[in-house]
Amino acid sequence: MAKQDNKTFTVAGTATNPDGTTKARFANDLVARIKILNKANCTNINLMELPSPMTKLEALEYLQGTGSFTGDASYAIANRTADKMKSARKSEVSMTLKTGSKPAKAKKDVTAQEVLAAAKVQA
């Protein structure tokens, strides 16, 4: 699993860098984040408070659902969502458990506790 995939944020949105690239942004303090982006000479700052703390993927999906973003901002959110979904799929675990002489294959999201329990059974 990628580092900090479970970190949550209360603010999300987009901002355009001085070089013209628009990026998705995340924070836990709206005012402080706007000050930082202004100091970095970012433009088109569009941040919003989220209804509850969310991971980056959840926040991106929420932002897409609001319909508040158009043009480059919408494109940046869609691209970042696709990247996050791709990395989430990579972190899925595929494992094969053998019971008796017949192998039983299972492909599903598995928690760390389930992996440890399966390893103890095989030992």
Secondary structure, 3 states (H helix, E strand, C coil): CCCCCCCCEEEEEEEECCCCCEEEEEECCHHHHHHHHHHCCCEEEEEEEEEEEECHHHHHHHHHHHCCCCHHHHHHHHHHHHHHHHHHHHCCCEEEEEECCEEEEEECCCCHHHHHHHHHHHC
